[in-house]
């Protein structure tokens, strides 16, 4: 397959510049992070280039980590591909089937001596770098970080995506777009495509005021509507939004991190206000733009310092339950919404 063991880079750019550019693929990829848009793009490229136009019909397998055990994954990885060549195996949420010592040790044995005819791709939103199998993946050059771009890198990504859509965004407009939509690249790409159509209808230009209005009016905006509605006594409105997002395919695992981040940033904002910090200083602490502070202020003021502290604990407890509770994820997220929107004024 042309793979030579080498020092692993940080993530997406490493794969683009080395493996994808030269079509020289490693026997194992462990992709960890929330940047699922670019992660799936990389997997699609690896599959297409490694298998060719016809190979995917026989030698491409997709498994779910919460529905299969490690024994089955390794049995498939050790088998020979049909009609020669190579096979690609993509295991989603690999962390959910590597919870015990035996499964981790089995994976460690495979990582130490992977099969040359198999490209085993394992993905997860988070990988615990303290675990031996993850450390082994890193030492072998198999581990890649797919955290979403932030700050200026995110703005640059939005500008490039806009240029591909022939959308004439200014840097200020791209910053506004990132502030309102967040760092989810799939959502950003979708909003840019919508704005490109609007700009075309309006003669190729769009004002900052129109840009903000269109984005704020998008009911399907990734997580923004549900987080912007948080506040005491607003459980009904937030639950209604959650039910709609759920019908559109959004999962509790996608929404929970947005709620947690929102409450955490609110707590940082409240602490900054108590210390008379400026919007710029608070924004730097919470990794956001000073512009977005105004959208956070109403929630932080309504919840108060005690409410924010209490709600952050509830949000973190929700995160733990989603990882290990037998309760259905939808029930866990609905309980969190009720906790975050509880009105304790009485």
C-alpha positions in Angstrom: 0.0 0.0 0.0 3.0 2.3 0.0 2.7 3.2 3.7 5.9 4.0 5.6 5.7 4.5 9.4 6.4 8.2 10.2 5.8 10.7 12.9 2.1 11.6 13.2 1.0 15.1 12.6 -1.9 16.9 14.4 -4.9 16.0 12.2 -6.7 17.0 9.1 -3.8 18.9 7.4 -1.4 16.1 8.0 -3.8 13.7 6.2 -4.3 16.1 3.3 -0.6 16.9 2.8 0.7 13.4 3.1 -1.7 10.5 2.9 -4.4 11.9 0.6 -2.0 13.9 -1.6 0.3 10.9 -2.3 -2.4 8.2 -1.9 -0.1 6.4 0.6 -2.4 5.0 3.3 -1.7 3.8 6.8 -3.1 0.4 8.0 -5.0 2.1 10.9 -6.5 5.6 11.4 -7.8 6.7 14.8 -9.7 10.0 14.1 -10.8 11.7 17.3 -12.7 15.0 17.5 -16.0 16.8 16.8 -15.1 18.0 13.3 -17.2 15.3 11.6 -17.6 17.2 8.4 -13.9 17.1 7.5 -13.5 13.7 9.1 -16.1 12.2 6.8 -14.6 13.9 3.8 -11.2 12.3 4.6 -12.8 8.9 5.0 -14.6 9.3 1.7 -11.3 10.2 -0.1 -9.4 7.3 1.5 -12.2 4.9 0.5 -12.4 6.2 -3.1 -8.6 6.3 -3.7 -7.8 3.0 -2.0 -10.6 0.9 -3.4 -11.3 2.5 -6.8 -14.7 2.8 -8.4 -15.7 -0.8 -8.1 -14.0 -2.0 -4.8 -16.4 -0.3 -2.4 -19.1 -2.7 -3.4 -17.2 -5.6 -1.8 -14.5 -4.3 0.4 -16.0 -1.3 2.3 -17.6 -2.0 5.7 -19.2 0.4 8.1 -19.7 -0.7 11.7 -21.2 1.0 14.8 -19.1 0.8 18.0 -22.2 0.5 20.2 -23.6 -2.4 18.1 -20.6 -4.6 17.6 -17.8 -6.0 19.8 -14.1 -5.8 19.2 -13.9 -9.5 18.4 -16.1 -9.0 15.3 -14.1 -5.9 14.2 -10.8 -7.7 14.4 -12.1 -10.8 12.8 -13.1 -8.7 9.8 -9.8 -6.8 9.9 -7.8 -10.0 9.8 -9.8 -11.5 6.9 -8.6 -11.0 3.3 -10.5 -8.6 1.0 -12.5 -10.0 -1.8 -10.9 -10.1 -5.2 -7.5 -9.1 -3.8 -6.4 -5.5 -3.2 -7.4 -3.9 0.1 -10.5 -3.4 2.3 -11.6 -0.4 4.2 -13.4 -0.8 7.6 -14.9 2.2 9.3 -15.9 1.8 12.9 -17.9 4.7 14.2 -17.9 5.5 18.0 -15.0 3.1 18.6 -14.8 4.2 22.3 -18.2 2.5 23.0 -16.8 -1.0 22.3 -13.5 -0.5 24.1 -14.7 -0.1 27.6 -13.1 -3.1 29.3 -9.6 -4.4 29.7 -10.0 -7.5 27.5 -11.3 -5.5 24.5 -8.6 -2.9 24.9 -5.8 -5.5 25.1 -7.2 -7.2 21.9 -7.1 -3.9 20.1 -3.5 -3.3 21.4 -2.4 -6.6 19.9 -3.8 -5.7 16.5 -2.3 -2.2 16.6 1.1 -3.6 17.2 0.8 -5.7 14.1 -2.0 -4.5 11.8 -2.9 -6.3 8.5 -1.4 -4.7 5.4 -4.5 -5.5 3.3 -6.8 -3.7 5.7 -7.3 0.0 6.3 -9.0 0.1 9.7 -10.6 3.6 10.4 -11.9 4.2 13.9 -13.6 7.4 14.8 -14.9 9.0 18.1 -15.8 12.4 19.3 -13.3 11.9 22.1 -10.4 9.5 22.7 -8.9 9.1 26.1 -5.1 9.6 25.5 -4.4 8.1 28.9 -5.5 4.6 27.6 -2.7 2.3 26.4 -4.4 1.5 23.0 -4.6 5.3 22.3 -1.0 5.8 23.3 0.0 2.9 21.0 -2.0 4.4 18.2 -0.2 7.7 18.7 3.3 6.1 18.8 2.5 4.2 15.6 1.4 7.3 13.8 -2.2 6.3 13.6 -3.9 9.0 15.9 -5.2 12.3 14.4 -7.0 15.1 16.1 -10.1 16.4 14.3 -11.1 19.2 16.6 -13.0 22.0 14.7 -11.1 25.1 13.7 -11.6 28.0 16.0 -10.9 31.8 16.0 -9.2 33.1 12.9 -8.8 29.6 11.4 -12.6 29.2 11.4 -13.1 32.6 9.8 -10.6 31.7 7.1 -12.4 28.4 6.5 -15.7 30.3 6.1 -14.2 32.8 3.6 -12.8 29.9 1.5 -16.1 28.1 1.6 -17.9 31.4 0.5 -15.5 31.9 -2.4 -16.3 28.3 -3.6 -20.0 29.4 -3.6 -19.2 32.7 -5.3 -20.5 34.5 -2.2 -18.7 37.8 -1.7 -18.4 37.8 2.1 -16.2 40.4 3.8 -14.0 39.3 6.7 -16.4 41.1 9.1 -19.4 39.2 7.7 -17.5 35.9 7.9 -16.8 36.6 11.5 -20.4 37.4 12.2 -21.4 34.2 10.5 -19.0 32.1 12.6 -20.2 33.9 15.8 -23.9 33.1 15.0 -23.5 29.6 13.7 -20.5 28.3 15.7 -17.7 25.9 14.7 -19.7 23.1 13.2 -18.4 23.1 9.6 -21.4 21.2 8.2 -23.8 23.9 9.5 -21.5 26.7 8.3 -21.4 25.1 4.8 -25.2 24.9 4.7 -25.7 28.5 5.8 -23.1 29.7 3.2 -24.9 27.8 0.5 -28.3 29.4 1.5 -26.7 32.8 1.6 -25.1 32.3 -1.8 -28.6 31.7 -3.3 -30.0 34.8 -1.6 -27.0 36.9 -2.8 -27.6 35.7 -6.4 -31.2 36.7 -6.2 -30.1 40.2 -5.0 -27.6 40.8 -7.7 -24.6 39.2 -6.0 -24.3 41.2 -2.8 -25.7 40.9 0.7 -25.5 43.4 3.5 -24.4 42.6 7.1 -27.9 43.4 8.3 -29.4 41.0 5.8 -26.9 38.4 6.6 -27.8 38.5 10.3 -31.5 38.5 9.6 -31.3 35.5 7.3 -29.2 33.5 9.8 -31.3 34.3 12.8 -34.4 33.3 10.8 -33.1 29.8 10.0 -35.1 27.4 12.2 -32.7 24.6 11.4 -29.6 26.6 12.5 -27.3 24.1 14.2 -28.0 24.4 17.9 -28.3 28.2 17.9 -32.0 28.5 18.4 -32.1 26.0 21.3 -29.2 27.6 23.2 -30.4 31.2 22.6 -33.7 30.3 24.2 -32.2 29.1 27.5 -33.5 30.8 30.6 -35.6 30.4 33.7 -39.3 29.7 32.9 -38.6 29.0 29.2 -38.6 25.2 29.4 -41.7 24.9 27.1 -40.1 26.9 24.3 -36.7 25.1 24.5 -38.4 21.7 24.6 -40.4 22.6 21.6 -37.2 23.5 19.7 -35.5 20.3 20.8 -38.4 18.2 19.6 -38.2 19.9 16.2 -34.5 19.5 16.0 -34.8 15.8 17.0 -37.4 15.2 14.2 -34.8 16.7 11.8 -32.2 14.1 12.8 -30.3 16.0 15.5 -29.3 13.7 18.4 -28.8 14.3 22.1 -25.1 13.7 21.6 -25.0 16.7 19.3 -27.2 19.1 21.4 -25.8 18.3 24.9 -22.3 19.8 24.1 -23.9 23.0 22.8 -25.9 23.4 26.0 -22.9 22.7 28.2 -20.8 25.2 26.3 -23.5 27.8 26.5 -23.8 27.6 30.3 -20.0 27.5 30.8 -19.6 30.6 28.7 -22.4 32.3 30.7 -20.6 31.5 33.9 -17.4 33.0 32.5 -19.3 36.1 31.4 -20.9 36.5 34.9 -17.5 36.1 36.6 -16.0 38.7 34.2 -18.8 41.2 34.9 -18.2 40.8 38.7 -14.5 41.7 38.0 -15.4 44.7 35.7 -13.7 43.0 32.7 -14.4 44.4 29.2 -16.2 42.4 26.5 -12.9 41.9 24.8 -11.3 40.4 27.9 -14.3 38.1 28.6 -14.4 37.0 24.9 -10.8 36.0 25.1 -11.4 33.9 28.2 -14.4 32.1 26.7 -13.0 31.7 23.1 -15.6 33.8 21.4 -16.0 37.1 19.7 -16.9 40.3 21.7 -19.9 40.6 19.3 -21.4 37.4 20.5 -21.4 38.5 24.2 -24.6 40.4 23.6 -26.4 37.2 22.7 -25.1 35.5 25.9 -25.9 38.4 28.3 -29.7 37.8 28.7 -29.2 34.2 29.8 -26.4 34.9 32.2 -28.4 37.8 33.8 -31.6 35.7 34.1 -29.9 32.7 35.7 -27.6 34.6 38.0 -24.3 33.4 39.4 -25.9 30.7 41.6 -28.1 29.5 38.8 -25.2 29.3 36.4 -23.1 27.3 38.8 -26.0 24.9 39.6 -26.8 24.6 35.9 -23.2 23.8 34.9 -23.2 20.9 37.4 -26.5 19.7 35.9 -25.0 19.9 32.3 -21.9 18.0 33.3 -24.0 15.4 35.0 -26.0 15.0 31.7 -22.8 14.5 29.8 -21.8 11.7 32.2 -25.3 10.1 31.9 -25.1 10.1 28.1 -21.9 8.1 28.3 -23.0 5.5 30.8 -26.7 5.6 31.8 -29.2 3.0 30.7 -31.7 5.8 30.1 -32.6 6.8 26.6 -30.5 9.8 25.4 -33.6 11.8 24.5 -34.9 11.5 28.1 -31.6 12.6 29.5 -31.5 15.7 27.3 -35.1 16.6 28.1 -34.3 16.3 31.9 -31.3 18.7 31.3 -33.5 21.2 29.6 -36.0 21.2 32.4 -33.1 21.7 34.9 -31.6 24.5 33.0 -34.9 26.3 32.6 -36.2 25.8 36.1 -37.7 29.0 37.5 -36.6 29.3 41.1 -37.9 32.8 41.6 -40.5 31.5 44.1 
